[in-house]
Amino acid sequence: MKHHPHPPHQAYALVSGEYHVVMDLPELQHRRLVSHPVLEFYLADRVRAGLPPPAATFRTHEEAQAWLDAQPEAPRQVVIQIAGEDHLAVYHHRVGVRALYALPRSEGLPP
């Protein structure tokens, strides 16, 4: 981002499975990636709405990631379980990234 002549101001960037917002204020010579909780809000909303039964169950994160990576056509979003915990397996089609996100427990969500 430091070397980009005109980074896209207020664009979302996915960094290590977390969303950030690109901030570019040329008049202040200030560029930064700011953490954005949009993914956390989305995952909490999915849990509140009720989850379907898991499509697959795995003992470890590595097993789940290997399964997701081996899918010839990655699922856009599917609920799976890893070691008894719900996760969302996601394909970010715009950037070609397959990711696993732990879903929050419903009892820990604010009303």
Summary of the structure (lengths in Angstrom):
residues: 111
radius of gyration: 16.9
end to end distance: 38.4
largest distance: 51.3
contacts: 253
relative contact order: 0.15
helix: 25%
strand: 36%
